[in-house]
Amino acid sequence: MSRFHPLTVTEVRKTIRDAVVVTLEPDDPEVFSFTQGQYLTFRRDFDGTELRRNYSICTGIDDGRIQIGIKRVEGGAFSTWANAELKPGDRLEAMPPAGRFFVPIKPEADRHYLGIAGGSGITPVLSILRTVLVREPKSAFTLVYANRAVGTIMFREELEDLKNRYLGRLNVIHILESDSQDIDLFTGRMDAEKCDLLFRHWIKIESVDAAFICGPGPMMNTVTAALNALGLEKDRIKFEIFRSGQPGRLPKAVMAVDTENGSKGCEATVTLDGRTRTFRIPRDGTRLLDAFNDHSMDAPYACRAGVCSTCRAKVLKGEVEMMANHALEDYEVRAGYVLTCQGVPLGDRVVVDYDQ
């Protein structure tokens, strides 16, 4: 079963100097039916090396199209290529939509959503915002969007159009690091002091039903701490992290390899796409994902850094330690889910299921 499916680029549009919005038309639209806030994993060969990158869908589920935003990252092969060379008519390959950066839509709900985005972190938040405004007519959305300056605001015109269309339901607050604004609170970095003032005097946190945070790691940590301090429960806060450099839960220390039993290996039983195989893998620190794909399992992955959850699977038997986890919630870990790109087997036998 092929994990990657073709899409045609129908439009490439600059949103700011170093970012483009790419419109995609899938060969099989059903495969790319998405939930607001999800992302696509793309692959492309660069000089004989396959690169996989995640990009969030920025359209709402009722917009009738799939669009992603790609901001150029210094030294980033995929993002640089997309900004400089990608054009209409080009063909891309991507996995079906994935990710759990959302809460289920309830048409009858009367909720207050809070979105906090930094830079290109606006892309999944914009998808959520657009969907909520259409599908939950009683709900309201407050967006806090942090950028360096006016010229770095992705989707600026789209946000203004949405604010005008949904008067009274959408509030957009721009925080600009270097450009001054009429209200001093909206100028500067999203540090702890600014978050405290913003959440105590401008946004009623007690009215927030769900918060979505996506942006640079330090900003996300600062915002989360401020929301927690004001009483917003952890289960009401959703994160989206893609870059391996962004901090999340601290990685555990790597356990010493059991040299006495390591040579015996670990018997691994793996279920993927309805097919189950059993083979032995070394107990020398080899990650489960690498071992599975060494046996031609074609197990899914993207970041290989414990950030995106593309490689998520459930451990049914045995014990697996994750070297890092920036993607799974605590309840998922308690339920037995692991990131196989970070998982190392600790015993003689492990049973893993990707299909649950």
C-alpha positions as CSV (number, residue, x, y, z in Angstrom):
1,M,0.0,0.0,0.0
2,S,1.5,3.3,-1.1
3,R,1.7,5.9,1.7
4,F,2.3,8.8,-0.7
5,H,-0.2,10.1,-3.2
6,P,0.2,12.6,-6.0
7,L,-1.1,16.1,-6.0
8,T,-0.8,18.8,-8.7
9,V,0.2,22.4,-7.9
10,T,-2.4,24.7,-9.3
11,E,-1.1,28.0,-7.8
12,V,1.9,29.4,-6.0
13,R,1.3,32.8,-4.4
14,K,3.6,35.0,-2.3
15,T,2.1,36.0,1.0
16,I,5.2,37.7,2.3
17,R,8.7,38.1,0.9
18,D,9.9,34.7,2.1
19,A,6.8,32.6,2.2
20,V,4.4,31.2,-0.4
21,V,0.9,29.8,-0.3
22,V,0.6,26.6,-2.4
23,T,-2.7,25.4,-3.8
24,L,-2.9,21.7,-4.4
25,E,-5.3,19.5,-6.4
26,P,-5.1,15.8,-5.4
27,D,-5.6,13.0,-7.9
28,D,-7.8,11.3,-5.3
29,P,-9.7,13.9,-3.3
30,E,-11.1,11.4,-0.8
31,V,-7.6,10.5,0.3
32,F,-7.0,14.1,1.2
33,S,-10.2,14.8,3.1
34,F,-8.9,16.6,6.2
35,T,-9.8,17.9,9.6
36,Q,-9.1,21.5,10.5
37,G,-5.5,21.9,11.9
38,Q,-4.0,18.8,10.2
39,Y,-0.8,18.7,8.1
40,L,0.6,16.9,5.1
41,T,3.9,15.1,5.0
42,F,5.7,15.7,1.6
43,R,8.7,13.9,0.2
44,R,11.1,14.9,-2.5
45,D,14.5,13.7,-3.7
46,F,17.4,16.2,-3.4
47,D,20.5,15.0,-5.1
48,G,19.8,11.4,-4.3
49,T,18.6,12.1,-0.7
50,E,14.9,11.8,0.2
51,L,13.7,14.6,2.4
52,R,10.3,14.5,4.2
53,R,8.7,17.7,5.5
54,N,5.5,18.5,7.2
55,Y,3.4,21.5,6.2
56,S,0.1,22.5,7.8
57,I,-3.1,22.9,5.8
58,C,-4.2,26.5,6.1
59,T,-7.7,26.3,4.5
60,G,-10.9,25.5,6.3
61,I,-12.7,22.3,5.6
62,D,-15.4,24.1,3.7
63,D,-13.2,26.2,1.5
64,G,-13.2,23.6,-1.3
65,R,-9.5,23.6,-1.8
66,I,-6.2,22.5,-0.1
67,Q,-3.6,25.1,0.6
68,I,-0.4,25.0,2.6
69,G,1.9,27.8,3.7
70,I,5.6,27.3,3.2
71,K,8.0,29.8,4.8
72,R,11.6,29.7,3.7
73,V,13.9,28.5,6.4
74,E,17.6,29.4,6.3
75,G,19.4,26.4,4.9
76,G,16.2,24.5,4.4
77,A,16.4,22.6,1.1
78,F,12.6,21.9,0.8
79,S,11.4,25.3,1.8
80,T,14.0,27.2,-0.3
81,W,13.1,25.1,-3.3
82,A,9.4,25.7,-2.8
83,N,9.8,29.4,-2.5
84,A,12.2,29.7,-5.4
85,E,11.3,27.0,-8.0
86,L,7.9,25.5,-7.3
87,K,5.3,26.4,-10.0
88,P,1.8,25.6,-11.2
89,G,1.8,22.2,-13.0
90,D,4.4,20.6,-10.8
91,R,3.6,17.4,-9.1
92,L,4.1,16.6,-5.4
93,E,3.8,13.5,-3.3
94,A,2.3,13.6,0.2
95,M,0.9,11.3,2.8
96,P,-2.8,11.7,3.7
97,P,-3.6,14.4,6.3
98,A,-2.5,13.7,9.8
99,G,-2.3,15.3,13.2
100,R,-4.6,15.9,16.2
101,F,-4.3,19.7,16.6
102,F,-8.0,20.3,16.8
103,V,-11.1,19.7,18.9
104,P,-14.2,18.1,17.3
105,I,-16.6,20.7,15.8
106,K,-20.1,20.9,17.3
107,P,-22.5,23.0,15.2
108,E,-24.7,23.8,18.3
109,A,-21.7,24.8,20.4
110,D,-21.3,28.3,21.9
111,R,-17.5,28.4,22.6
112,H,-14.7,30.9,22.9
113,Y,-11.5,29.7,21.2
114,L,-8.1,31.3,21.7
115,G,-5.4,30.9,19.0
116,I,-1.9,32.1,19.7
117,A,0.5,31.9,16.8
118,G,4.0,33.0,16.0
119,G,5.3,33.5,12.4
120,S,4.4,30.5,10.2
121,G,2.7,28.9,13.2
122,I,-0.4,30.7,11.9
123,T,-1.0,28.1,9.2
124,P,-2.8,25.4,11.2
125,V,-4.5,28.0,13.5
126,L,-5.9,29.7,10.4
127,S,-7.5,26.4,9.3
128,I,-9.1,26.0,12.7
129,L,-10.3,29.6,12.7
130,R,-11.8,29.4,9.3
131,T,-13.6,26.1,10.1
132,V,-15.0,27.2,13.5
133,L,-16.4,30.5,12.1
134,V,-18.3,28.6,9.4
135,R,-19.4,25.4,11.3
136,E,-20.0,26.8,14.8
137,P,-22.1,30.0,14.2
138,K,-22.5,30.7,17.9
139,S,-18.8,30.4,18.7
140,A,-16.2,33.2,18.8
141,F,-12.4,33.2,18.2
142,T,-9.7,35.4,19.5
143,L,-6.4,35.3,17.6
144,V,-3.1,36.6,19.0
145,Y,-0.5,36.7,16.2
146,A,3.1,37.5,17.0
147,N,5.6,38.6,14.3
148,R,8.7,40.8,13.9
149,A,7.1,43.5,11.8
150,V,4.0,44.2,9.6
151,G,5.9,43.0,6.6
152,T,6.3,39.5,8.1
153,I,2.6,38.9,8.8
154,M,1.5,35.9,6.7
155,F,-2.1,36.0,5.5
156,R,-2.5,39.6,6.6
157,E,-5.1,40.4,4.0
158,E,-7.0,37.1,4.6
159,L,-7.2,37.8,8.3
160,E,-8.5,41.3,7.7
161,D,-11.2,40.0,5.4
162,L,-12.3,37.4,7.9
163,K,-12.4,40.0,10.7
164,N,-14.7,42.2,8.6
165,R,-16.9,39.2,7.6
166,Y,-17.3,37.9,11.1
167,L,-17.7,41.2,13.1
168,G,-18.2,40.5,16.7
169,R,-17.0,36.9,16.4
170,L,-13.4,37.2,15.4
171,N,-10.9,39.4,17.3
172,V,-7.4,39.6,15.9
173,I,-4.6,41.0,18.0
174,H,-1.2,41.6,16.3
175,I,1.9,41.6,18.5
176,L,4.8,43.2,16.6
177,E,8.3,43.0,18.0
178,S,9.8,46.0,16.1
179,D,7.0,48.1,14.7
180,S,5.2,50.4,17.2
181,Q,1.4,50.3,17.5
182,D,-1.2,52.6,19.0
183,I,-1.4,50.3,22.1
184,D,1.9,49.8,23.8
185,L,0.9,46.3,25.0
186,F,0.8,45.1,21.4
187,T,4.5,46.1,20.8
188,G,7.5,43.9,21.7
189,R,8.1,40.2,22.4
190,M,5.7,37.7,23.7
191,D,7.5,37.4,27.0
192,A,6.1,36.4,30.4
193,E,5.2,40.0,31.4
194,K,3.3,40.7,28.2
195,C,1.4,37.4,28.4
196,D,0.4,38.2,32.0
197,L,-0.9,41.7,31.0
198,L,-2.6,40.4,27.9
199,F,-4.4,37.5,29.6
200,R,-5.3,39.5,32.7
201,H,-6.6,42.7,31.2
202,W,-7.4,42.1,27.5
203,I,-8.5,38.4,27.1
204,K,-10.8,36.8,29.6
205,I,-9.1,33.4,30.1
206,E,-11.9,32.1,32.2
207,S,-14.1,32.3,29.1
208,V,-11.7,30.3,27.0
209,D,-13.0,26.8,26.1
210,A,-9.9,25.7,24.0
211,A,-6.6,27.3,23.2
212,F,-4.4,26.4,20.2
213,I,-0.7,27.4,20.3
214,C,1.8,27.1,17.4
215,G,5.0,28.9,17.0
216,P,8.6,29.1,18.2
217,G,9.3,26.9,21.2
218,P,10.3,29.5,23.7
219,M,7.1,31.5,22.9
220,M,5.0,28.4,23.2
221,N,6.5,27.6,26.6
222,T,6.0,31.1,27.9
223,V,2.4,31.3,26.7
224,T,1.5,27.9,28.2
225,A,3.0,28.8,31.6
226,A,0.9,32.0,31.6
227,L,-2.3,30.2,30.7
228,N,-1.7,27.6,33.3
229,A,-1.0,30.2,36.0
230,L,-4.4,31.8,35.2
231,G,-6.2,28.5,35.6
232,L,-6.6,27.2,32.1
233,E,-6.4,23.4,32.4
234,K,-3.9,21.4,30.4
235,D,-6.6,19.5,28.6
236,R,-7.9,22.7,27.1
237,I,-4.6,23.6,25.5
238,K,-3.4,22.1,22.2
239,F,0.1,22.4,20.7
240,E,1.5,21.9,17.3
241,I,5.3,21.5,17.0
242,F,7.2,20.5,13.9
243,R,10.8,21.6,14.2
244,S,13.2,19.4,16.1
245,G,14.8,22.4,17.7
246,Q,11.6,23.4,19.5
247,P,11.5,22.2,23.1
248,G,8.7,20.1,24.4
249,R,8.8,17.4,27.0
250,L,12.3,16.7,28.1
251,P,13.9,13.6,26.6
252,K,14.7,10.7,29.0
253,A,18.3,9.7,29.4
254,V,19.3,6.8,27.2
255,M,19.4,3.6,29.1
256,A,22.5,1.5,29.0
257,V,22.3,-1.3,26.5
258,D,22.0,-4.8,28.0
259,T,25.1,-6.2,26.6
260,E,24.5,-9.6,28.2
261,N,21.2,-10.1,26.4
262,G,21.6,-7.6,23.6
263,S,23.2,-10.1,21.3
264,K,20.0,-12.2,21.5
265,G,18.0,-9.4,20.1
266,C,14.3,-8.7,20.5
267,E,11.5,-10.6,18.8
268,A,9.3,-7.9,17.2
269,T,5.7,-8.5,15.9
270,V,4.5,-5.5,13.9
271,T,1.0,-4.9,12.4
272,L,0.8,-2.3,9.6
273,D,-2.0,-1.8,7.1
274,G,-3.6,-5.1,8.2
275,R,-0.4,-7.1,7.6
276,T,1.5,-8.7,10.6
277,R,5.1,-9.7,10.5
278,T,7.5,-11.1,13.1
279,F,11.3,-10.8,13.0
280,R,14.3,-10.1,15.3
281,I,15.8,-6.7,15.9
282,P,19.0,-5.9,17.7
283,R,18.9,-4.6,21.3
284,D,21.8,-2.2,20.7
285,G,19.9,1.1,20.9
286,T,18.3,0.7,17.4
287,R,15.1,2.7,17.1
288,L,12.0,0.7,16.2
289,L,11.3,2.7,13.1
290,D,14.7,2.0,11.7
291,A,14.5,-1.7,12.5
292,F,11.0,-2.0,10.9
293,N,12.1,-0.3,7.7
294,D,15.3,-2.3,7.6
295,H,12.8,-5.2,7.2
296,S,11.0,-3.5,4.3
297,M,7.9,-2.6,6.4
298,D,7.6,0.9,4.9
299,A,6.6,2.2,8.3
300,P,5.4,5.9,8.2
301,Y,7.7,8.7,9.4
302,A,8.5,12.4,8.7
303,C,10.6,14.3,11.2
304,R,12.5,11.5,12.9
305,A,12.9,13.8,15.9
306,G,9.9,12.9,18.0
307,V,8.0,16.0,17.0
308,C,5.3,15.3,14.5
309,S,3.7,11.9,15.6
310,T,3.6,10.5,12.0
311,C,5.3,7.4,13.3
312,R,2.9,6.8,16.2
313,A,2.0,3.2,17.1
314,K,0.6,1.3,20.0
315,V,2.7,-1.1,22.1
316,L,0.5,-4.1,22.9
317,K,3.1,-6.3,24.6
318,G,6.6,-5.6,25.9
319,E,8.3,-2.4,27.0
320,V,9.6,0.5,24.8
321,E,11.4,3.6,26.0
322,M,11.2,6.8,24.0
323,M,14.4,8.9,23.8
324,A,12.3,12.0,23.1
325,N,8.6,12.9,23.0
326,H,7.4,16.3,21.8
327,A,4.2,15.1,20.2
328,L,2.2,12.6,22.3
329,E,-0.1,13.7,25.1
330,D,0.3,12.1,28.5
331,Y,-2.9,10.2,28.1
332,E,-1.6,8.7,24.9
333,V,1.6,7.5,26.5
334,R,-0.4,6.0,29.4
335,A,-2.5,4.1,26.8
336,G,0.6,2.6,25.3
337,Y,1.3,4.7,22.3
338,V,4.9,5.5,21.3
339,L,6.8,7.4,18.7
340,T,8.6,4.6,16.9
341,C,11.3,7.0,15.6
342,Q,12.3,7.4,19.2
343,G,11.3,4.0,20.6
344,V,13.9,1.5,21.8
345,P,12.8,-2.0,22.9
346,L,13.9,-3.0,26.4
347,G,12.9,-6.6,26.6
348,D,13.0,-9.8,24.7
349,R,9.7,-9.4,22.9
350,V,7.6,-6.5,21.7
351,V,4.3,-6.3,19.8
352,V,3.5,-3.1,18.0
353,D,0.4,-2.1,16.1
354,Y,0.3,0.9,13.8
355,D,-3.4,0.3,12.9
356,Q,-4.9,1.2,16.3
